[in-house]
Amino acid sequence: MWTCHALPWHRAALTALVALLAIPPVGATGDDADDIAAAILRKASSQADAAGKILDAAKAQKHSLALQIRLCEKAYAYGITGPRGYPAAIAALDVLERIVPSRAASWHAKRLETYRLRYYRSPRASKMRNGRLYLALLTERAQAAGKRDNWKDAAKYYRQAYQVARTLRLPEKKAIYDDMRAAAGCEMMQNRIEVLRAALAKNPNDPFSRKQLVLTHLVDLDQPHEAAKYLDDTVDPTLRKYVIMATREASALADADFIALGRWYHTLSTKAPLKHTKVRMLRRSLEHVNRYLEVYTKQDAQRLRAVTLVGAIESELEKLGAPVYKPPALPAGAVLFLTFEKNTLFTRDGRTYLRDESGAKHHGLLMGGAFSPRGDGRAMVFDGKAYVDVGNPPGLQITGNTTVCMWINPANFSARQNPINKAYGGEGTWTLEQNGTMNYWFGTGGGDKDPYRGYLLPALKLKQWTHVAVVRDMTARTVTWYTNGKVTYSARAAHSVKASPNKLLIGKGYVRNFQGMLDNVGIFNRALTAEEIARLCAPPKPDAVP
């Protein structure tokens, strides 16, 4: 095959060809990017127009990675010059992130700058939309930095996000402000830890620095495993005992250990100098005492003392302006209700769970995912990989009357997706179709097999919150869909229901995993009334935990 090596005497012909076709010739090298971009720019009506055509040329280039990269960089450079070019600039970064992942940090920085410029240069009509997009990217960067324990960058991104939220007067500003303060506090702690570590490295027998490292990790950062790394014989025996106990998995603790840890954390709270550390120790104390009450059910003086301690801790949190989150008041028959609020997350045996607020203890195992502010609370973000595993407890093998509800905000309709999945031919599965409609399937196959039938909900709106509920009334043999509290579909139930061995999964299913956000996912073992469903789709609840 003939290959153009872009020798000097080729350049006029190459430029003429590009100007005519606006695509690079096969075999062109990275050195040709300037000529291709210049030829396209001469024929374009503007730099923004040129950015899009240069990007098209880059995508058409299949034989030279170097040329594709340089053309994408050119498309970005022209696109960033003005509002009309921002879509091409962002699309160019999408390509660059995919083909040159080794330079991800550079592409991420350019993306952030593009979103910033797009927001600040927006006319009033698009200011809110572009501001929200910039805000989402900033919080995503902040959360990623926090996961890497890079609290300096996390605090920086949260500060920028807060400025945007405050300027646009968004309801999320309070949650972002709290995250900003928390990140700034972690940054200060990191700086303090570095100073203490340097002192201990200089003098390993320095008992003050060692104890302060233990207490800083334990109280200020709530990291007992890190605190345990600095334990030695010079540390107070009581402190050593409880730090080691706090690092153990719940399954390795005796019932008495939970109440002992609860009381110890409560004592630490009385010595904590700052409000946020006092709150953190009180919550940790409450977690252990409540766990004790779960396992110690004997109605005696010992249990009464634990219940009294719970009341005292909740009262102290109330006085500190950090009241304990209370489960929502639910209609009778609730067997699962996930709110995704901060205070419903707990760790057991090294795994993170979402507490079932129905009281049925069908807690959901959290498999990845993130959270996003919603009103004064938050929702869970499903990226196509994250999901919640609730297992297959008997209480969720519902073959009679049931109601399933949730708030849903789909990110796309690019493929069939399962927001909730149990069994197509069993207890029921929800499928979000590519036209935006939702199908609720159930049947007598006992799994994902015939016979079963779907009952169709009218199309949802993309990237918009909608409350949906389906009532399966096997007594009346009807299936009824509700959208935002109003009946939008009703049909006769064609099949009875057979229990399946399948797990109940939120965000994952037989077809594609769900992409978007969910909130207040509930399942009831009875057919709710229209009035009860209307109460469930009331405005978003506040998050009482700062």
Steps between C-alpha positions, in 0.01 A plus 500: 500500500624849413559711811535876515793598719419872460829586326534872414393455136182323615369782717320704235319191374418389853358841589288511185364153570410586860337827393290308251398205717554633854643159602863390534651253251576146613854472633540866595726560800472725804701770320207560265261626772594866449438480124169320541376743765611803297326371186176436689519838674526684167172348383318526835269785590652530849742336739206322665394362162861396433519324838213269406642419156850438637349263753319318216834471320658359816227237538544396135873441551549128566865445410692758702440533872744792518303691236169422667629630833638821351183567304290453813729743680454747213121454517513572872720807452260653243188391688603659829514845340126563521159370614407345163814290507459353850307187386782413257763569766325267745449233232873523415585439866269197500706351218833593661402343833416179317807472275766652733402400855859551616442877475170490688609770749559745214165422333317530833652843563402617151145368545464687827623823337258453209203453733613802702520724193170372365332586830653844552445605137143368486214735414226518761280247317757219537679615817314259729543196275871558442551587865349169607724312256807681634386437858455127433851476357651690794331277757605192303863621506472581873363155582771331293771703677350409837507129415874541431538685833609806303309739724680808375350456152169379644466818708593713198237343275232518770576872550452561128182289499361694795557831323303374201217361716480822701503723191221296339316472834474124468353289783812280487716780640454391862612143431795626295592748774505215753717290269732799448544547875559130553764490224670810640506337842655184355759715323594661833522157662726375221734793559501431873568131446799582277648715777445227762642230274811708439544545876456127563743411220755729660439353846319160503485517880295820497186391696314827440521482120406131503192552716391803296528294180278232655241753619505704177429193288246366748304812596557760229507266199305203642763258369560239773702278266747783435506586871595139580818531291650734760423290807787375716564437867537871575133561412246484783376137542131601494547695179687204347221261601216698344686604185573135426137409578378776265699350211333160523219385275157489659492121465810477722346704784303365794167659590659672799767654275239709316374671815857541629604670175188715507579626848867555415417707191252698711783578745722610209225737387514684834872568446477597132597870467313572175132473418543281190725252683258488793216426257707230329575322830136523610384342176756224531381443858139487384587251227652254750227536762229447238688194375503371857123549525460299178676197647402535867122467506446394863272750674699571817683782680805459275297565187320790669836667573598463134168650387554790742848557355352514148259769614782698662715481183212608276429792734865612486501481121181707491663772714801504266274563201559149362177312574481130423335414173163337563350250256207633298145421612400221261165338420439159654648201320844646420761226456775711338564873488837644398543878541877520419548760776840536665391355831360184343844373394672258736792259481487136595780249453688745280207556261278806465122471524197723456267463794147389420279768655191278490608324818505162324884501503529421130818707483660553157865420430649801322700405191670821385315814406494858624249743644364830377316780686125500453305772671643509851577129486667280243440228244716217371678530167515182289770511232420172324733305729376580851207315654348395832470130588209429739523121473201266497347507849157335544340837574574616145370187326161663456250306291185684605410866527791741480594861432838610368594868478795732451619835376691456173713731288628312191828618345434348157276268300787349297420142596246295696580535871382350829451751783355219715540132427373187674361266233315554172304179547491531878434772758561784253757703305501858369644566156567851370450474124689694233198719428486612864206282603520270802383138496408309816527126442390203714378149445506133591831392346667525841802681353594690185293276277148459360222534568495867597355829377595869507281792607606827341547840663485806266838649406715669764690822439876483456713655778194600700369369831176301487330305776370167372309227680342176387225328699443131437168408658462125460173508696343726237726352225619849389830676435500879535779749425521839675712790371560784746209372706246470218374188323648476150427136409286212621450149364382159607771270638552221250700266725537393857851522655759237585790571739849479349850423633627828351644781711332838515739745334466878480668648191604165351307242312442250223555763229727805544582659833318824575660840430358798684385574854255332736354608833254362758476149354219319680325162495180418690326166547156648441319709239533862613216746455520808277519719812796301637686526169436876489669532840798297381562737208499811718793746448853373579571443867762707684825334598523561872863389512745777401 
